[in-house]
């Protein structure tokens, strides 16, 4: 391993094709496909994207260093070649997504697809999805272009890195002593800065660390560093100028066959361990991202002659998958997403979709990508591709402004539409009876009924957010509502106060503290209803929604909220969380006007359970709520929504009741169900206040 200056002024180091790199591509894309199609088979399979980042950084930097070394590098030609490599398959998948979206999506969904098209064409999808829900959010599957966030990061890297390398090269040529660092030194500095930013963000905003380019660039830069190491090794082997005796000894070790075998084996071990220990809920990227990044880099460094690279990665199957890895990455998620928008799909359908993805990817490679990958007319071909991408951009703009409600899917009677029942009726305005207007923009949700001052207040997490419209719609004069809620994220409202938990810092429940404080000071509010996910109260060390909490302390935390409200002379209602069933999208299929699809009725067995089983599952949770209520007789009551949401007479809790959809997303009740609960709760509260 040589320690040459920034660039070596020697013969060009033409990039040699390595089958094992295509094999590593195959491993990366197969991990991603398996994770998306069969998540229980490889819960850490999404690290395949990190492997892609390392490969991309390595190949792109090798190409640039090659061109700079023999003085043939052109930024214009570089970007034209990137366009020819990236655009054809992307344009095809985007066009097909538009067609499927037109056929399957509701107006609001089609408009959202238009928004995602714009960000895909502009290669800023990572920023778009950061502003929405996270990559691992339960509704992420309903975004057919979500996977393009990683392509956006690569393109953002390609936009910056070639220009920076050219700048450093020219600067070095004019004044060899002006840089101070070798290229390797600058690379190490950039990697350290990007990785440090990643480590900072992972504890501040996990989604930002996942999606933002500067917290991910270190992964591509590790590949770039490896490319420079290889170029230095090759140049050093031809001349050896500038290599110290220490450097020569390191180079001798690095060229040892056994050493390379060990390096490659260690790299594969890192990848295997990464798939096993990394979960969607892990703090990722963070330190854990070192496993796939270092693993991929070690495999690349091991070289094509090692056993793993030669026999595992360079076999015909892996090379074939590697050649179609890019279109396969594009196709598989788009098809899976649209299939799951249609409704629940099971292993047979998932296998079929993976098969279709492989077929479409092979056809894309053979009929579109490969014919374009020659060195003729690269600027003309790139101009045509840019024109086609502009056409996609224009379609995206049209879709963002018009959901085209006259399409067939909107004229069919859809079960999903039964979930809507008028929302808040248009009676809700911003504001929640704050005693201090400085907190006007403080909470995630701060709303009230505009018809008259609120007598009742609802405080909680996303369960309160789902319930509030139904409470407003079914309320009566003299019994209006306001709400303060925090449905997770940075402004989450949790079921405890910061001074009631020994293992919780004040910063972790500051929104809860302020919400209870503001409601307590509101003299017009007589009753405060608390609606929290049962997981926030019945937390355990093994499976906790809020990490580090113990169940006893969670219960004490809830009791502390109730005590503070009672002290403020408020009546308190503890709303029992609703039954938890399968995800709503796994319980019915969207009608598309195609008989053989519309007649498919297989759903997840967890879409219903007996009411008896529900009561057994929630017995301890109800016991806790009743125990808290008994401490404050006449001031605190428990309101159980189970008998309203379930069909008690027929002993069934289901995703539907009386032909209406009872859940909107995950385990959150629908607008219709919220109204049913609101009718009963409003009636009880008004009667008790008379």
N, C-alpha and C positions, 0 to 999 in steps of 0.2 A: 504494500500500500504506500504510494508515494505522497510526498508533502510538497507538491509543486506550487508555484505561484498561481495567481488567479486563473489565467488561461495559458494554455501551452500553444506556442506558435509552431506547430508541427503539421505533418500531413493529416488530411481529414480522417476522422475516425468514423467511417460509415457504419450506421446502425445495422447490426446483423439480426436477422429474424431468429427468434427463439420460440420453439414450440411450447416450452414450459410456461412462457408468459401467457399464451393463449389458454393453456391448461389452468393457470392461476385465475385468469378471467372467468373460466368456466366454473371453477370452485366458488368464486365470488357470486356469480349470478345464480348458481344453483342454491346457494345458501339463502339468498334473498327470495327466490321463487318459492322455496320450501317454507320459509318463514311466513310469507304472505298467503300461500295456498293452504298450508298445513301447520299453523303456528305452534301446535303442541309437539310437533316433531323436531323443531329446532327453534326454541324460544330466543336464542341469541343470533339467529340467522341474519338479522339486519346488519351485522358487522361486515357483511359482504360489500356494502357501500364503502366502508373504510378501506377495504382491500383495493377496490377500484380507484380510490383516491391516490393510494401509493403507486399503483401501476401507472396511472395517468401522469402523475408528477415525474416519474422516472422516464417514461417514453417521451413526453413533451420536452423535458430538459435535455435528454439525449439528442433529440432532433435539432434543437436550437444550438447546443454546443457543437454538434457536428457541422452545422451550417456556418457558425461563426468561425470555427477552426479553419475551414477551407475557403472562407470569405465568399460564400454563396448564399448566405442567409438573407431572406427578404421578408419583412414584416407583412407586406401585402400578400405575397404568395403563401406565407404561413397561414394567415387568416382565411385565404381562399381555400386552402387545403382543409382547414378545420371545418369550413362551411360544407364542403363536399363530403366530409366524413360524418358530420353531425346532422345536417339538415334533411337529407332524403328520407331516412326512416322516421325522423321526428315529424316531418310534414305529413307523411302517410298516416301515422298514428293519430295526429291531431285532427286530420280530415275525417278519419273513421270515428273519432270521438265526437266530432260535431254531428255526424250522421246518426250515431247511436243516441246522442243527447236529444236530437230533434225527435227521435222516435219514442224515447223512454221518459224524458225528464219533465217534471212539472214546470210551470213558468218561472218561479223563483229559482229553481234548481238550474234551469237553462241559463238564466241570467248569471248565476254564480259560475257556471261553466264558462260563460263569456269572459268573466273577470279572470278566471284561471288561464284561459287562452291568452289573454293579454300578457300575463306575467310569464307564461311559458315562452311566448315569442320574444319577449324582452329579456328573458333569462334572469328574472328576479322572483321566481316562484318561491324561493326560500323566504324572502321578506314577506310575501303575500301570506304564506301559510303560518309564519310567525305571528302575524296580526290576527289570525283566526285561532283555531284549536291546535293542540299539539299533534305531532306525528303519530303518537300512540293513543290518541283520543278515540273513544268508541265509535264516533261518527266519521272518523277519518276515511273509513272504507268507502264512504259515499262521495269521495272526491277522486274522479278518474285520473286526474293529472297530478295528484299529490307527489308521486315519485319523482317528478321533474325538479324537485327542490335540489337534489344532488347534482343534476346536470347543470343547474343554474350556478352552483358553487364552482364547478369545474370551469364553466365558461367565464366566470368572474376572475378566476385564477389565470386562465389563458389570456384575458385582457390585460392583466397587470404584469405577469411574470416575463413574457418575452421582451416587453419594452424595458423592464428593469435590467434584464440580462444584457441587452444591447447597450444600454447606458453604461453599465459597469465595464463592458468590453471596450467601448470607445474611450472611456475615462482611463482605463488601464493602458491603452495604446498610446495616448497622448502623454501621460505622466505615470510611469510604472510605480513610482514611490508615493503617489498621492493617496492611495486607498488605505494603506495601513494594514488591512486584513486581506487574506486570500479569499477567493470565492467561498471556500469551505468555511471560513470564519464568518462571513456574512450569512451564509446559509444557517449555520448553527445559531447565530444571533436571532435571525428571523424565526427559526423553529422555536427557540426558547421564548420569544415574545408572544408568539401565537399560542403556544401551549400554556403559558402563564395566563393569558386572557381566557382561554378555555377553562382553566381551573378556577379562575375568579367567577366567571359567569355561571358555572355549574351549580354554585352554591347561592347564586343570586337569582338567576332565571334559567331554569333547565332548558326551556324551549329555545331561548336565545342562544345558549351554548350549542344547541343541536343545529340550529338553522343559520346562524350568522356566519359569514365567510371567514372573518378574521379569527374566529375560534376553531375553524376547520382547516385553514390553510397549512397549518403545521403538518397535517397528514400528507398533503401533496408535496410539501417541501422536504419531507423525509425521503420521498421518491426522488426528488430533485438532487438531494445530497448523495443518494446512492448513484445516480447517473454521473455526478461529478467524480465520485470515488472510482467508478469504472473507467472514466475517461482518463483520470490521472494514472490509474494502474497501467492502462494500455500505453499511454505516452511514456511512462516511466520505464516500462519494459523495453521500449525501443531505444531509449537513450540513457535514462537514469540520471540526467543532470538535475542537480538541486535536491537530490534525495540524501538525507542524512543516513549514517550507519544505523541509527535507531529505526529510521523509516524503512531501510532495506530489510532489517530483521523482521519488522511487522509485515512487510510485503511477502517475505519468504513464508511466514506462518500462514498468511491469508491464502497463498497459492497451494498450500498443502491439501491434498485430496481428502484426508481424514478430517481436517478442520472444516472444509466445505461441507462434508457429509453431516457433521455435527451441527453446523450452522443451519442447514436446511431442515434437519430433524427438529431442532429447537424452534424454528419458525413454524413448522406444522403443528407442533405441540402448543404453541401460543394460540394458534387459530382454533384448535380443538377445545382448549380450555376456555377461550373466549365465548364460543358457542354454548358451552356448558354453564358458565357462571354469570353471563350477562343476560339480564331480563329487561323487558320494556320498562319496568318500574325502576331499574337501576339508575344511578347517577351517571348518565352517559351523555356526551363522551367522557369528560373527566379522566381520571387515571386509568379507568378500564379500557379506554380507547387505545392505550399502549399495546394491549394484547393483539388486536388485529393489525395495527400499523407496524409494530416491530416484527410481528410474525410474517407479514407480507414482505417486508424489507429483507428479512433474513432469508426467506425462500428465494427471492430475486438474487440476493448476493451469493447464495450457495451455488448458483450456476446450473446450466442445463445438463452437466455431466453427473450431478449427484443422483443417488438412487431415487429419491422422492421426485425430483424434477424430471428425471428421465423416464421413469416407469409409471408413476402415478399421474403426473401432470402432462406428460408428452405423449400419452397413448392417443389413438385415433379418436376415441369417443370424446375425451376431454378437449382435444384440439378443435374438433368439430363444433362442440358447444361454445368454445371460446370464440370461434369465428362469428357466431351469431349472437354473442352475449349482449351486444348493445341493442339490437332490435328485440331480443328476448326480454331484456329489462324494460323496454318501452311497452311491449305488447302485453305482457302477463298481468301487470297491475291494472291497466285500462280495462281489460276483459274481465278480470276478477271483480273490479269495482262496479262495472255496469251490471254484472250478474248479481251482485249482492244488493244493488239498488232495486233490481227486479224483485228479489225476495230471498228467503233462506236457500242456501245451496249446501249440499252434503258431499261426502267424499267422492261419490260417482261423478257429480257435476264438476267438482274441483279438478279431478283427474282429467276430465274431458277438456276443461279450460286450459290446463297446462299443456295438454296435447295440441290443442289449437294454437296456443302461443308458440310452441316449437315449430309447428308447420308454417304459421305466418312469418315467423322470424327467418326460417330457412328461405322462404319465397322472397322475402324482403332483401335478404343478403344476395341471393342468386340473381334476381331479376332487376334489382334497383341499385343496391350498394356496390356490388362488384363491378358491373359495367361502367359505373361512374368513376371508379378508382384507378384511372390512368392519368398520365401526366399531360394529356392533350387538352387544350382549351380550358385550363382550370379557371381562368378569370371569367370566361363566358359562362361556363357551367355554374360558377358561384353566383353570377349575376342573375341567372334564371332562377336559381334556388332562393335567392333573396326576394325576387319578385313573387314567388309562390308563398313565401313566408309573410310577405306584406299582405297578400290576399287573405291568409289565415288571420292576420291582425285585424283586417277590416271586418271579417266575420265576427271576431271577438267583440269589437266595438258595437256592432249591430245587436248582438245577443245581450250585452250588458244593459241595453236600453229597452229591450223588448223580449218578453218571455213567450210571445206568440201563443196566446191561450187558445187559439182556434185549432191547434193541432189535435190529432186523434186521441192521444193519451189523456187530454184534458176534458174531452167530451164523454169519456167512459165513466161509469159509476165506480168510484174507487173507495175501498174500505177505509183507506187512510184518511179520507176526507171526513169520515165520521168522528174523528178525534176533535174537530173544531166545533165550537158552540158559541162563538161570539167574543172570545177573549175577554178583555176588560170593558167591552162595550163603548170604548172611546171616552170613558169617564176618568181615566188616570192621567195625572200630570206630574211633572218633576216636583219633588219636595216631599218631606216626610216629617213635618212639624219640628224642625230642629230648633233648639234653644240658642244655638250658636251658628250663625249663617256661614261662618268660616268653613264649616264642614259640608257645604252645599254640594261640592264635587268630590267629597271624600270617599263615600261608599260606592260599591259597585252598583247597588240598587237602592234608590231613595225616591219613593213614589207615594202619592196619596190620591184619594178620590176628590175630584174638584167640586162635587155637588154640595158638600158641607164639611165642617171640621170632623176629623176622624175620632171615633170613640174607641175603636179597636186598633191594635197594632200587631203586625206579624213580623217576627224577627227570626232569621235562620240562614241556612245555606241554600243550595240549589233546590232543595225540597220546598222551601218557602217561595222561591222564584216561580216554581211550577204551580203552586197552589194559589198564589195571590190573585191572578185574573178571575178565577172562579169565585173567590170570596167577594170581590168587588161586584161582579155581575149579579150575584145572588143576594147582595146586601139590601137592607131596607132603610128607609128614612130613620134617622136617629141611631143608625148602626153602621156607619161607614168605616172604611179601613185606610190605614197607611202601612207601609212596609219599609224595612231596612234589611237588605239581604246581601250576602257575599257568596256567590256560587263557586267557590274554589279559586285557585290562582293566588295572585299577590294580595288580593283584597278579601280573602276568605273570612267568613264569620263562622267560628267554630263553637261547639257547645260547651264552652267553659270560659272563665275569666282568667286573666294572666296571673292574678295574685292567689289563685286557688289551686295551682298545680306546681308541685315542687320541681318537676322536670320540664317545665315550659317557660321560655323566656318571654318577657312582656311583649317583645316585638312580634311574637308568633300569634298573639291573639289581641292585638291592639284594636282591630276593627270591631271585635266582639265587645271589648271594654267600652268603646265609644258609643256603639249602638245601644247597649243597655243603659248607658249614662244619659243619652239623648232621650230615649223613650221614658226613662224614669222621671226626667224633668218636665215632661209634657203633661200638664195638669188636665188637659182635655181627654187624654187617653185613660180609660178605666180598666181595660182588659188587654193583656199582652199574651199573644199566642206564640209559642216557640215550636218551630218545625225544623228538625235536624235529621240527617241521615242516622239510622240506628247504628251504623258502623262507627260514628263519632262518639257514641256513648258506650256501646258494648265492644270496646277495642281490646285487643289482646297483644301480647308480645310477639306472637308468630305472624298474625295477619292483621295489620293495623293500617287504617286509613291515614292516621297521623302518627308518624314514626316516633318511637321512644315513649309512648304513653302506656300507662298501666290502667287496667280496668277500674280498680278502686279509685284511682285519682280522677279518671274520666267521670265517674259517677259523682264524686265530690265536686268536680268542676261544674257539672250541671246544677247540682244543689246550690252552689254559690250564686249562680245567675238567678235562680228562683228566689233565694233569700234576699238578694238585692232588690228585686222587683217587689216582693212582699213588703220589704222595709219602706218602699216608696208608695205603699198603699195601692198597689195594682193587683187586680185579679190575674191569675196566671192559668193558661191552658197549655198542657203538654200534649201536642198532637203526635199520636203514634204513627211511626213511619209505615208507608204502604208495603204490601207484599212484594217481594223481589222475585221476578220471573226471568225468563230468557229475554234477550234483547228484542225490542218490538219488531225490528226488521227481520228477525228470524221466525216470526209468527204469522206472516201473511205475504202474499205475492201481489205485486202490482199488475193490474189488468192492462194488457197491451193490444187487445183486439185480435190476438192470434189464438185460436181455439186450443191447440195442443199445449200452449204455454199457460193460458188462462185456466185450464183444467188441472194444472199441477198443484196439488194441495198438501204436499208433505211439509211439515213444520217441525220445529224443535220440540221434543217431548216436555221440555221445561217451560213451555208456554202456558202451562196450567198446573195447578196442584190442588189437592183437597184442602178445604178450609180447615179441617182438623189438623192436617200436617202443618199448615201455616201457624195455627195457634200453638202447636207443640214447639215449632222452631223459634217462636217469639216469646215463649213463656217467661224466660229469664229477663228479657228486655222489658216486658210489661211489668214484671215484678219490681224492677228497678224504678220505673216511672211511678208506679203506685206507692212505693215506699217514700219517694220524694214528696208526692202529693200528701201523704198521710202526716207528714211533719208540719203541714200548714192547713189544718182542717178549715173548710169554708173559704179558703183563699186560693187554693190550687186544685185543679181538676185534671183528669186525664181524658182526652178525647180520642177514641179508637175509630179510625176510618175504615178498618178492615171489613166490618159488616156492610158498609156502603159500597166498597169496591168489589167485594166478593158476593157470590150468590150463596148465602148461608143455607137457604132452604134446600138447595141441591148439592151442598157441600163442595163447592168449587170456587177457586180463585183463578181467574183467567185473564188473558190479554184483551178479552172482549166481554161485554155484558150488554144484554138486550140489543145485540147487533152493532154496538158502538165500540170503538177502539179506546181502551182504558189507559194506555201508556203512550207517551210521546217519544222519548228517547231513553235509553238504558232503563233504569228503574224509576223514572220520573213519570208521574201521572199525566194524562192528557188534559187538554183544556176542558173537554166534556166531563171527565172524571173530577176535575177540580171544581166544576160547577155543582156536581152531585154532592161532593163533600161540603162545599160552601153552603148549599141550601140547608143542610142539617145543622152545621155549626152556627150559622147565622141565626137560625130559628131558636136554638138553645140559648145563645148569648142574649138575644133580645128578650126572650121570655124571662131569663134570670135577672135581667136588669130592671124589670118593671116593678 
